[in-house]
Amino acid sequence: QLRLVESGGGVVPPGGSLRLTCTAPGHKFGINKVSWYRQAPGKEREFVASIMYSNGTPEYKAFIEHITTISREPSQSTVWLVMDVMEPADTGTYYCDVGTFWGQGTQVTVSA
């Protein structure tokens, strides 16, 4: 069983930035792909970004790669998601995913 813990959510003004963190206490990500998804109120969960933990290769949702950065710290089993120039449409619960394992999510609200 893999437990994932997300943190870093909160209220961000439009145009602001936020860094989310995903950790796996007691585990190492190894060669896994670690992904971030988000779910806005009343909408389906959607892919935001992922990273191959073994070599750091990122993948992003279309059209956001210029304002989003996913990275990892290999020795700490930690993955970060940095989002810049945030807008109200980015509001939602952000989840970390590794295979069939999901965290509980962290709430992000973009509001003035």
N, C-alpha and C positions, 0 to 999 in steps of 0.2 A: 504494500500500500504506500502510495506516495502522497504526502501532504504538502500542498502548495499554499503559500501565504502571500497575499498581496497587501501592499501598503502604499501610502503616499497620496491617496485621494483627498479631495477637499473642494473648496469653492475657489474658483479662479475667475478673474475678470476677463472679459473678451480681449483678445490680443495677448493674453498672458501665457505663461509656460508652466508645465508641471512635469515632475518626474515620478513615475510609478516604479515600484520595486516588487519583484517576485523572488521568493526564496523557497527552498525546500529543506527545512530543518532536519538534520540528521541524514540527508541524502546527497548524492552527487548527481548532477545532471548527465554526466558522461557524454554519450554520443547523441543524446536526445535532441529533438527539435522542441524549442520552447516558444510558445505563441501567446500573443495577447489578442483577446477579443473584447468587444464591448456590446452592451445591450442598452439601447435607449428605451425610455418608457413607452410601452405599447408596440415595440418593434422587435424583430428577430435579432438574435445575437449575430454580430458580423465580425469578420476578421479584420484586425488592425495591422499586425506585424508579427514576424517570427524570426527566429535566429537558430542556426545550426550550432549547437553548443560546442561541437568538436572543433569547428574551424571559424566560427563567427560569421558565416554567410547570412546576410539578412534578406528578408523579403517583406514588402510593404503592400498595403492596400493601395490600389491605383490612385494616383494623383496626390498622395500625401507624403511621399518619400522626401520631399524638400523641406517638410516641417516636422518630420518625425524621425527619431533615431532610436534604434534598439541596439543594446549592447550587453555584454556579459562579463562577469569576473570569474574566470575559470576556477580559481582556487577557492571560491566562496559559494559556488552554486547559487549565484545571484544574477538575475537578468533585470535590466532597467529599460523603461520606455519613457523617452522624453518627447513631449509634444509641445511645439511652439505655435504661436499665433492661433491660440485656441478660440473657438467660436461656440455659441450656444448649441449648435448641432453636435458638438463633441460631448455633450452631457450624457451621462449614462453610468452604468456599472461596468467596470473594467475587470476582466477575468484573465488569469494566467492558466495556460493549458499545456500539459505534457501528455500526449497520447490520449488515453481515456480518463486522465485525472484532471480535475479542475479545482481551483481555489474557490474561496467563498466570495471573492470579488471586493473591489474597493470603489466607493462612489465618487464620481467626479461631476461637479456642477459648474458650468461656465455661465456666470451671471454678473452683471454690474453691481 
